[in-house]
Amino acid sequence: MSDSKQFQRKDDPARFSVDNFERPVLDTPNGADKILLHSCCAPCAAEVMDALAASDIQTTIFFYNPNIHPRDEYEIRKQENIRYAEKLGMDFIDGDYNVRDWFDRTKGMEWEPERGVRCTACFDMRFEVTADVAAAQGYNLISSTLGISRWKNMDQINGSGDRAAARHDGMKYWTFNWRKQGGSQRMIEISKNEEFYQQEYCGCVYSMRDTNAWREGNGREKIKRLVKFYGRDAVVEDNDEKVAAENAAE
């Protein structure tokens, strides 16, 4: 161990950086050596993908997000994820953009708040398809990159994952906390290094509507789509890195 690592304080977030962090070997909850990983976007996925690669867990990325609106937003998020999967040599499955089905599934929930029942219905839909594809292709372990985001409720996500996995005998949803030990910090760090596209809303038309309403009410500019990239011309929110450092000890 280098001196710089050896004498870092335990509360020093630098020890969790991409350059300093010594990744542990992860053990899957059911002993599986491969996983079908549902991915929502490259910024959330990259740290999870790196962690799985470091543990020699064969990983296939499943991009299934019919909630993302509009179509050009969906495509840029998907292409960024493909780019990183190719860099790591991971297989990538492009799911169906069955947006009409998503609107049908969330009908009547248009004005539900973020983290409310609409989000649960959205997670359920995406994870059910993930589990079905996994079963068809011989996987008995699934997980999702959604849980690494501090904007998401991890219990809500894990509940949807568990329900989806229970549809198939012997299947497990991995509820690993990807935020812990600096995962949130490295998520931002990798995004900057890779210059990933920086989306400014969760993905669906309702989250875009509500985010813009909040911004207008707080004197901020509306969302600018397809133009911001981490590490290049994007501005990370002032408290993002602070929160990531605070999450490092989780």
Rosetta blueprint (number, residue, H / E / L):
1 M L
2 S L
3 D H
4 S H
5 K H
6 Q H
7 F L
8 Q L
9 R L
10 K L
11 D L
12 D L
13 P H
14 A H
15 R H
16 F H
17 S L
18 V L
19 D L
20 N L
21 F L
22 E L
23 R L
24 P L
25 V L
26 L L
27 D L
28 T L
29 P L
30 N L
31 G L
32 A L
33 D L
34 K E
35 I E
36 L E
37 L E
38 H E
39 S E
40 C L
41 C L
42 A H
43 P H
44 C H
45 A H
46 A H
47 E H
48 V H
49 M H
50 D H
51 A H
52 L H
53 A H
54 A H
55 S L
56 D L
57 I L
58 Q E
59 T E
60 T E
61 I E
62 F E
63 F E
64 Y L
65 N L
66 P L
67 N L
68 I L
69 H L
70 P L
71 R H
72 D H
73 E H
74 Y H
75 E H
76 I H
77 R H
78 K H
79 Q H
80 E H
81 N H
82 I H
83 R H
84 Y H
85 A H
86 E H
87 K H
88 L H
89 G L
90 M L
91 D E
92 F E
93 I E
94 D E
95 G L
96 D L
97 Y L
98 N L
99 V H
100 R H
101 D H
102 W H
103 F H
104 D H
105 R H
106 T L
107 K L
108 G L
109 M L
110 E L
111 W L
112 E L
113 P L
114 E L
115 R L
116 G L
117 V H
118 R H
119 C H
120 T H
121 A H
122 C H
123 F H
124 D H
125 M H
126 R H
127 F H
128 E H
129 V H
130 T H
131 A H
132 D H
133 V H
134 A H
135 A H
136 A H
137 Q L
138 G L
139 Y L
140 N L
141 L E
142 I E
143 S E
144 S E
145 T H
146 L H
147 G H
148 I H
149 S L
150 R L
151 W L
152 K L
153 N L
154 M H
155 D H
156 Q H
157 I H
158 N H
159 G H
160 S H
161 G H
162 D H
163 R H
164 A H
165 A H
166 A L
167 R L
168 H L
169 D L
170 G L
171 M L
172 K E
173 Y E
174 W L
175 T L
176 F L
177 N L
178 W L
179 R L
180 K L
181 Q L
182 G L
183 G H
184 S H
185 Q H
186 R H
187 M H
188 I H
189 E H
190 I H
191 S H
192 K H
193 N H
194 E H
195 E L
196 F L
197 Y E
198 Q L
199 Q L
200 E L
201 Y L
202 C L
203 G L
204 C L
205 V H
206 Y H
207 S H
208 M H
209 R H
210 D H
211 T H
212 N H
213 A H
214 W H
215 R H
216 E H
217 G H
218 N L
219 G L
220 R L
221 E L
222 K L
223 I L
224 K L
225 R L
226 L L
227 V L
228 K L
229 F E
230 Y L
231 G L
232 R L
233 D L
234 A L
235 V L
236 V L
237 E L
238 D L
239 N L
240 D H
241 E H
242 K H
243 V H
244 A H
245 A H
246 E H
247 N H
248 A L
249 A L
250 E L
